[in-house]
Amino acid sequence: MKTAGMPLRVVRGEGALLHLDDGRKIIDCISSWWVTLHGHGNKQIADAIHEQAQQLEQVIFAGFTHEPAEQLAKGLLELLPRSLTRVFFSDNGSTSVEVALKMAFQYWRNVGEPQRTRFIGFEGGYHGDTMGAMSAGGSSSFWQHFRKLMFDIDVVPFPETWDGDPDVEAKEAASINALRKLLTLDGSGGLQPAANGTGGLQPAFAGIIIEPLIQGAAGMRMCRPEFLRKLRAVADEFSVLLIFDEVMTGFGRTGDWFASTKADVSPDIICLSKGITGGFLPLSVTVCAERIYDAFLSDKLEHALFHSHSYTANPIACAAANASMKLLIETQSRFRDMEATHRRLTQKHLSDSPLLTHFRFCGTIAAFDLAEGQANYYSELPAKLRSKFIEQNLLLRPLGNTIYLLPPYCIDADTLDSVYATIRRTVDEGVSSTKIGTGGRQSALS
């Protein structure tokens, strides 16, 4: 609050535009933190909310059910990998991850392997801001204040890649080798003393969690579908549950319905939120395979998954999600074709810039870095870039030295062309000095 500027006051949204109280129009290039799939003020979703609010606004989702939740669960299962069969409702992305971790942890207890208590994540991973989700993304610098409250997690390298990267296969091999080493260590590593006191050793790991194809908060770091297939094979080999955190990558963001369908990989558990309601209301689901559900299906009350929220499966939120899903099905060419537009406009406006590097694309997302940039979340660079883009009527929030676009699907090609042209002009004008030092060229914004 002390260092931030005065917030901009938004009076309404319309498509890809945010209208401010001073009359300015800002192009929302990041879907307002990655949630607004169809643009602001979408009438179909607004109408669905209005209609549902007059029928049933809320009911406890324990011992009761309702048509909007049932319709949403059915619609999701028709689009997700076939092995995912059971839907658990909650209310935001962090919570969907908390549920997934609790599911995986208790699954092993319910099937008689309570020693499986550890999780493996990836360097740079971000899974939310609640305690379990923070722990799963424990390599982040955001949460050092809370380290003593978080559980330990083992971390392996994320095989970050970009267009023309010559080392991608070596990175993937290093990541898989690190993962296999963790899973095969003796004693306090991949194995632990048997719970039955026989003196033997048993597997220690409950699950592996990853943001599939794209690490969002880490700077839109991307990996290949091939890596996810290798990861699935290792998880199967060592009988470890594989969790996909698709809070950001779901609902068309990768150019397919989900990162899992794009890569043709079925996780054991998947977490979905953000765009699920088209950006209108909070909602999330955690979807699991039938064998995980079966482990909780018991006459013993202690086998139940005790997790609930007051607004679980809120009927109005579910109605918004159903309207959004219908729109996605009707207009799916928008998210399927956007990568080609990103590539064309990058080639037109940015590819020859000596100030930009590491161009990468995945469906509706495009990202690139300031060349040799050393910025992070705590440097002045992201804030200065953000201010300069706002001056040009663009809502862009660089992640360190990474500039990325993640627009609503309704944005038209001409508007996106103007966004790219403005990015090039803003970067060219904003870089006031370059110097050659350790690590190569470094850029500083005025």
C-alpha positions as CSV (number, residue, x, y, z in Angstrom):
1,M,0.0,0.0,0.0
2,K,2.9,2.3,0.7
3,T,4.7,1.8,-2.6
4,A,1.8,1.2,-5.0
5,G,0.2,3.9,-7.0
6,M,-3.4,4.8,-6.8
7,P,-5.6,2.1,-8.2
8,L,-7.5,2.7,-11.4
9,R,-11.3,2.9,-11.0
10,V,-13.2,0.6,-13.4
11,V,-16.8,1.5,-14.0
12,R,-17.7,-1.3,-16.5
13,G,-16.2,-3.9,-18.7
14,E,-17.1,-4.7,-22.3
15,G,-15.5,-7.5,-24.3
16,A,-11.7,-7.0,-24.1
17,L,-12.1,-3.5,-22.8
18,L,-12.2,-2.0,-19.3
19,H,-13.8,1.4,-19.0
20,L,-12.3,3.7,-16.4
21,D,-14.1,6.5,-14.6
22,D,-11.9,9.1,-16.3
23,G,-13.2,8.0,-19.7
24,R,-10.1,5.9,-20.7
25,K,-10.5,2.4,-22.2
26,I,-7.9,-0.2,-21.2
27,I,-7.4,-3.4,-23.3
28,D,-7.4,-6.3,-20.9
29,C,-4.5,-8.3,-22.3
30,I,-4.4,-10.8,-19.4
31,S,-8.1,-11.7,-18.9
32,S,-8.0,-10.0,-15.5
33,W,-5.7,-12.5,-13.9
34,W,-6.5,-15.3,-16.3
35,V,-10.2,-15.8,-15.6
36,T,-12.3,-13.8,-18.1
37,L,-12.5,-16.2,-21.0
38,H,-15.2,-14.7,-23.1
39,G,-14.6,-11.0,-22.2
40,H,-16.3,-8.7,-19.8
41,G,-20.0,-8.3,-19.6
42,N,-20.9,-11.4,-21.6
43,K,-24.7,-11.4,-21.9
44,Q,-25.2,-15.2,-22.1
45,I,-23.5,-15.8,-18.8
46,A,-25.1,-12.7,-17.2
47,D,-28.5,-14.0,-18.3
48,A,-27.8,-17.4,-16.9
49,I,-26.9,-15.9,-13.5
50,H,-30.0,-13.8,-13.5
51,E,-32.3,-16.7,-14.3
52,Q,-30.7,-19.0,-11.7
53,A,-30.7,-16.4,-9.0
54,Q,-34.5,-16.3,-9.2
55,Q,-34.8,-20.1,-8.8
56,L,-32.2,-21.2,-6.3
57,E,-29.4,-19.0,-5.0
58,Q,-27.8,-21.4,-2.5
59,V,-28.3,-24.6,-0.7
60,I,-26.0,-26.7,1.5
61,F,-24.3,-29.3,-0.7
62,A,-24.4,-32.0,1.9
63,G,-27.4,-34.3,1.6
64,F,-28.7,-32.1,-1.2
65,T,-28.0,-31.7,-4.9
66,H,-29.3,-29.5,-7.7
67,E,-29.5,-29.5,-11.5
68,P,-26.8,-26.8,-12.2
69,A,-24.1,-28.8,-10.3
70,E,-25.2,-32.1,-11.9
71,Q,-25.1,-30.5,-15.4
72,L,-21.7,-29.1,-14.8
73,A,-20.2,-32.3,-13.6
74,K,-21.6,-34.2,-16.5
75,G,-20.3,-31.6,-19.0
76,L,-16.8,-31.6,-17.5
77,L,-16.5,-35.4,-17.6
78,E,-17.4,-35.4,-21.3
79,L,-14.4,-33.1,-22.1
80,L,-11.8,-34.4,-19.6
81,P,-9.7,-37.6,-20.0
82,R,-12.0,-40.6,-19.7
83,S,-10.1,-41.9,-16.6
84,L,-11.3,-38.9,-14.6
85,T,-14.8,-39.8,-13.3
86,R,-15.6,-38.1,-10.0
87,V,-16.1,-34.4,-9.4
88,F,-15.5,-32.7,-6.0
89,F,-16.7,-29.1,-5.8
90,S,-15.0,-26.2,-3.9
91,D,-14.6,-22.5,-4.4
92,N,-11.2,-21.3,-5.7
93,G,-7.9,-22.5,-7.3
94,S,-5.9,-22.8,-4.1
95,T,-8.7,-24.8,-2.5
96,S,-8.9,-27.2,-5.4
97,V,-5.2,-27.9,-4.9
98,E,-5.7,-28.4,-1.1
99,V,-8.4,-30.9,-1.9
100,A,-6.2,-32.7,-4.4
101,L,-3.3,-33.0,-1.8
102,K,-5.7,-34.2,0.9
103,M,-7.2,-36.7,-1.5
104,A,-3.8,-38.1,-2.5
105,F,-2.5,-38.2,1.1
106,Q,-5.6,-39.9,2.5
107,Y,-6.0,-42.3,-0.4
108,W,-2.8,-44.1,0.6
109,R,-3.9,-44.2,4.2
110,N,-7.3,-45.7,3.2
111,V,-5.6,-48.4,1.0
112,G,-3.2,-49.4,3.8
113,E,0.0,-47.5,2.8
114,P,0.1,-44.7,5.4
115,Q,3.8,-44.2,5.0
116,R,3.2,-42.5,1.7
117,T,3.2,-38.9,3.0
118,R,5.6,-37.0,0.7
119,F,5.0,-35.0,-2.5
120,I,7.2,-34.0,-5.4
121,G,6.9,-30.7,-7.2
122,F,8.8,-28.7,-9.7
123,E,11.1,-25.7,-9.4
124,G,9.2,-22.5,-10.0
125,G,5.8,-24.2,-9.3
126,Y,3.0,-22.1,-8.0
127,H,-0.2,-23.7,-6.7
128,G,-1.9,-21.1,-4.6
129,D,-1.6,-19.1,-1.4
130,T,-3.2,-21.4,1.2
131,M,-0.8,-23.5,3.4
132,G,-0.9,-26.8,1.5
133,A,-0.8,-25.0,-1.9
134,M,2.1,-22.9,-0.7
135,S,3.9,-26.0,0.5
136,A,3.4,-27.7,-2.9
137,G,5.0,-24.6,-4.5
138,G,7.6,-24.4,-1.8
139,S,10.5,-23.3,-4.1
140,S,8.8,-19.9,-4.5
141,S,10.3,-16.9,-2.8
142,F,6.9,-15.5,-2.0
143,W,6.3,-17.4,1.2
144,Q,9.5,-17.4,3.1
145,H,7.8,-15.7,6.1
146,F,5.6,-18.9,6.4
147,R,8.3,-21.5,5.9
148,K,8.0,-22.9,9.4
149,L,4.2,-23.5,8.9
150,M,4.6,-25.4,5.6
151,F,5.3,-29.1,5.1
152,D,8.5,-30.1,3.2
153,I,8.3,-31.0,-0.5
154,D,10.9,-32.5,-2.8
155,V,11.5,-30.5,-5.9
156,V,13.0,-31.4,-9.3
157,P,13.9,-29.1,-12.2
158,F,11.2,-27.9,-14.6
159,P,12.3,-28.4,-18.3
160,E,11.6,-24.9,-19.4
161,T,11.7,-24.4,-23.2
162,W,11.0,-22.0,-26.0
163,D,11.0,-21.8,-29.7
164,G,14.3,-22.9,-31.1
165,D,15.6,-24.2,-27.8
166,P,18.4,-26.7,-28.7
167,D,18.7,-28.2,-25.2
168,V,15.1,-29.2,-24.5
169,E,15.7,-33.0,-24.6
170,A,18.6,-32.7,-22.3
171,K,16.5,-30.6,-19.9
172,E,13.8,-33.2,-19.9
173,A,16.2,-36.0,-19.3
174,A,17.7,-34.1,-16.4
175,S,14.3,-33.6,-14.9
176,I,13.2,-37.2,-15.3
177,N,16.6,-38.5,-14.0
178,A,16.2,-36.3,-10.9
179,L,12.7,-37.6,-10.4
180,R,13.7,-41.2,-10.7
181,K,16.6,-40.6,-8.3
182,L,14.2,-39.3,-5.7
183,L,11.8,-42.2,-6.1
184,T,14.5,-44.8,-5.8
185,L,16.6,-43.5,-2.9
186,D,16.8,-45.8,0.2
187,G,16.1,-45.0,3.8
188,S,14.8,-41.4,4.1
189,G,14.5,-40.9,0.4
190,G,12.1,-42.8,-1.9
191,L,11.6,-45.6,0.6
192,Q,10.6,-45.5,4.3
193,P,10.5,-48.2,7.0
194,A,7.4,-50.3,6.8
195,A,4.4,-49.3,8.9
196,N,3.9,-52.8,10.1
197,G,7.2,-52.9,11.9
198,T,8.6,-55.8,9.9
199,G,11.8,-53.9,9.3
200,G,11.2,-53.8,5.5
201,L,11.0,-50.7,3.4
202,Q,8.0,-49.2,1.6
203,P,7.4,-46.4,-0.9
204,A,7.4,-42.9,0.7
205,F,5.8,-40.7,-2.0
206,A,2.1,-40.0,-2.3
207,G,2.0,-37.9,-5.4
208,I,3.7,-35.6,-8.0
209,I,2.1,-32.2,-8.7
210,I,2.8,-30.1,-11.8
211,E,1.3,-27.2,-13.7
212,P,1.1,-29.0,-17.0
213,L,2.6,-27.4,-20.1
214,I,2.8,-23.9,-18.5
215,Q,4.1,-22.6,-15.2
216,G,2.1,-19.4,-14.9
217,A,3.3,-17.3,-12.0
218,A,6.9,-18.4,-12.5
219,G,7.0,-16.4,-15.8
220,M,4.9,-18.5,-18.3
221,R,7.6,-21.1,-18.4
222,M,6.6,-23.8,-20.8
223,C,7.4,-27.5,-21.3
224,R,6.5,-29.9,-24.1
225,P,3.7,-32.4,-24.2
226,E,6.3,-35.1,-24.6
227,F,7.6,-34.3,-21.1
228,L,4.2,-34.9,-19.6
229,R,4.0,-38.3,-21.2
230,K,7.4,-39.2,-19.8
231,L,6.2,-38.0,-16.4
232,R,3.1,-40.1,-16.6
233,A,5.3,-43.2,-17.4
234,V,7.5,-42.6,-14.3
235,A,4.5,-42.1,-12.1
236,D,3.1,-45.4,-13.3
237,E,6.4,-47.2,-12.8
238,F,6.6,-46.1,-9.2
239,S,2.9,-46.2,-8.4
240,V,2.8,-42.5,-7.5
241,L,-0.3,-40.4,-8.0
242,L,0.0,-37.7,-10.7
243,I,-1.8,-34.4,-10.0
244,F,-2.3,-31.8,-12.7
245,D,-2.9,-28.3,-11.5
246,E,-4.9,-26.9,-14.4
247,V,-6.3,-23.9,-12.5
248,M,-4.8,-21.7,-15.2
249,T,-4.4,-24.0,-18.2
250,G,-7.9,-25.3,-18.3
251,F,-10.8,-24.4,-20.5
252,G,-9.0,-23.7,-23.8
253,R,-6.0,-21.8,-22.6
254,T,-3.5,-24.2,-24.2
255,G,-5.4,-24.3,-27.4
256,D,-7.2,-27.5,-26.4
257,W,-9.8,-28.1,-23.7
258,F,-7.2,-28.8,-21.1
259,A,-3.4,-29.3,-21.0
260,S,-4.1,-33.0,-20.3
261,T,-6.1,-33.4,-23.5
262,K,-3.6,-31.4,-25.5
263,A,-0.8,-33.7,-24.3
264,D,-3.0,-36.9,-24.3
265,V,-2.0,-37.6,-20.7
266,S,-4.5,-38.6,-18.0
267,P,-3.6,-37.5,-14.5
268,D,-5.0,-39.3,-11.4
269,I,-6.3,-36.0,-10.1
270,I,-6.9,-32.6,-11.8
271,C,-7.6,-29.2,-10.3
272,L,-9.7,-26.7,-12.2
273,S,-10.8,-23.1,-11.4
274,K,-10.1,-19.6,-12.8
275,G,-11.9,-19.7,-16.2
276,I,-14.5,-22.2,-15.1
277,T,-17.3,-19.6,-14.8
278,G,-15.9,-17.4,-17.6
279,G,-14.6,-15.0,-14.9
280,F,-18.0,-14.2,-13.4
281,L,-18.0,-16.0,-10.0
282,P,-15.6,-18.1,-7.8
283,L,-15.8,-21.8,-8.3
284,S,-13.5,-24.8,-8.5
285,V,-13.5,-28.5,-8.9
286,T,-11.1,-31.3,-8.2
287,V,-11.7,-34.3,-10.4
288,C,-10.2,-37.8,-9.7
289,A,-10.0,-41.3,-11.1
290,E,-12.5,-43.9,-10.1
291,R,-9.9,-45.9,-8.1
292,I,-9.3,-42.9,-5.9
293,Y,-13.0,-42.5,-5.3
294,D,-13.3,-46.2,-4.4
295,A,-10.7,-45.8,-1.7
296,F,-13.1,-43.4,0.2
297,L,-16.2,-45.5,-0.5
298,S,-16.5,-47.3,2.9
299,D,-18.7,-48.0,5.8
300,K,-16.0,-46.6,8.1
301,L,-16.6,-42.9,8.8
302,E,-12.8,-42.3,9.2
303,H,-12.4,-43.1,5.5
304,A,-14.5,-40.1,4.4
305,L,-12.8,-37.0,3.0
306,F,-13.8,-34.3,5.5
307,H,-13.5,-31.2,3.4
308,S,-16.3,-28.7,2.7
309,H,-17.1,-25.1,2.2
310,S,-20.3,-23.0,2.8
311,Y,-20.6,-22.2,-0.9
312,T,-19.6,-25.6,-2.4
313,A,-21.3,-26.1,-5.7
314,N,-23.1,-22.7,-5.4
315,P,-26.0,-23.0,-7.9
316,I,-25.5,-19.5,-9.4
317,A,-21.8,-20.2,-9.9
318,C,-22.6,-23.5,-11.5
319,A,-25.1,-21.8,-13.8
320,A,-22.4,-19.4,-14.9
321,A,-20.0,-22.3,-15.5
322,N,-22.6,-24.1,-17.6
323,A,-23.2,-21.0,-19.7
324,S,-19.5,-20.6,-20.2
325,M,-19.0,-24.2,-21.2
326,K,-21.8,-23.8,-23.8
327,L,-20.1,-20.8,-25.2
328,L,-16.7,-22.6,-25.3
329,I,-18.2,-25.4,-27.3
330,E,-19.9,-23.0,-29.7
331,T,-16.9,-20.8,-30.2
332,Q,-14.0,-23.2,-29.7
333,S,-12.3,-22.1,-32.9
334,R,-11.4,-18.9,-31.0
335,F,-9.1,-20.6,-28.5
336,R,-7.9,-23.2,-31.0
337,D,-6.8,-20.7,-33.6
338,M,-5.3,-18.0,-31.4
339,E,-1.8,-19.5,-31.3
340,A,-1.4,-19.0,-35.0
341,T,-2.4,-15.3,-34.6
342,H,0.1,-14.9,-31.8
343,R,2.9,-16.4,-33.9
344,R,2.0,-14.2,-36.9
345,L,1.9,-11.0,-34.9
346,T,5.1,-11.8,-33.1
347,Q,6.8,-12.3,-36.4
348,K,5.4,-9.1,-37.7
349,H,6.2,-6.8,-34.7
350,L,8.7,-8.4,-32.3
351,S,10.9,-11.1,-33.8
352,D,13.6,-8.7,-35.0
353,S,13.9,-6.8,-31.7
354,P,17.3,-7.2,-30.1
355,L,15.7,-6.4,-26.8
356,L,13.4,-9.5,-26.8
357,T,14.2,-13.2,-26.6
358,H,12.9,-16.7,-25.7
359,F,9.6,-16.4,-27.7
360,R,7.2,-19.2,-26.6
361,F,3.6,-20.0,-27.4
362,C,1.0,-22.4,-26.2
363,G,-2.6,-21.9,-27.4
364,T,-3.9,-18.6,-26.3
365,I,-0.7,-17.6,-24.4
366,A,2.3,-15.9,-25.8
367,A,5.4,-14.9,-23.8
368,F,8.8,-13.5,-24.3
369,D,11.6,-12.1,-22.2
370,L,13.7,-8.9,-22.1
371,A,17.0,-10.0,-23.5
372,E,19.5,-11.0,-20.7
373,G,17.1,-9.5,-18.2
374,Q,18.0,-10.2,-14.6
375,A,14.7,-8.9,-13.1
376,N,12.6,-10.7,-10.6
377,Y,9.3,-9.9,-8.7
378,Y,11.2,-7.7,-6.3
379,S,13.0,-5.5,-8.8
380,E,11.8,-2.2,-10.2
381,L,11.5,-3.5,-13.8
382,P,8.1,-5.2,-13.7
383,A,6.4,-2.2,-12.0
384,K,8.0,0.3,-14.5
385,L,6.9,-1.8,-17.4
386,R,3.4,-2.2,-16.0
387,S,3.1,1.6,-15.6
388,K,4.3,2.2,-19.2
389,F,1.9,-0.2,-20.6
390,I,-1.0,1.3,-18.7
391,E,0.0,4.7,-20.1
392,Q,-0.5,3.1,-23.5
393,N,-3.9,1.7,-22.4
394,L,-2.8,-1.9,-22.1
395,L,-3.4,-4.1,-19.0
396,L,-0.2,-6.1,-19.0
397,R,1.5,-7.3,-15.8
398,P,5.1,-8.5,-16.6
399,L,6.4,-11.4,-14.5
400,G,9.9,-10.3,-13.7
401,N,11.5,-9.7,-17.1
402,T,8.8,-11.8,-18.9
403,I,6.1,-10.0,-20.9
404,Y,3.1,-12.2,-21.7
405,L,-0.3,-12.0,-23.3
406,L,-3.2,-14.1,-22.2
407,P,-6.2,-12.3,-23.7
408,P,-9.9,-13.1,-23.6
409,Y,-11.0,-15.3,-26.5
410,C,-13.3,-12.6,-27.9
411,I,-10.4,-10.3,-28.7
412,D,-10.3,-9.6,-32.5
413,A,-7.2,-9.8,-34.7
414,D,-7.0,-6.1,-35.3
415,T,-7.1,-5.3,-31.6
416,L,-4.4,-7.9,-31.0
417,D,-2.3,-6.4,-33.8
418,S,-2.4,-3.0,-32.1
419,V,-1.4,-4.6,-28.8
420,Y,1.7,-6.1,-30.3
421,A,2.6,-2.9,-32.1
422,T,2.2,-1.0,-28.8
423,I,4.4,-3.5,-26.9
424,R,7.2,-3.1,-29.5
425,R,6.9,0.7,-29.4
426,T,6.8,0.8,-25.6
427,V,9.8,-1.5,-25.1
428,D,11.8,0.3,-27.7
429,E,11.1,3.7,-26.2
430,G,11.3,2.6,-22.6
431,V,14.8,1.0,-22.8
432,S,17.0,4.0,-22.1
433,S,20.4,2.3,-21.6
434,T,22.2,-0.9,-22.3
435,K,25.5,-2.1,-20.9
436,I,27.7,-5.0,-21.4
437,G,28.5,-6.8,-18.2
438,T,28.6,-10.2,-16.6
439,G,26.0,-12.3,-18.3
440,G,25.8,-10.2,-21.5
441,R,23.5,-7.3,-22.4
442,Q,21.3,-5.9,-19.6
443,S,18.5,-3.5,-20.2
444,A,17.1,-0.8,-17.8
445,L,13.9,1.1,-18.3
446,S,13.8,4.8,-17.7
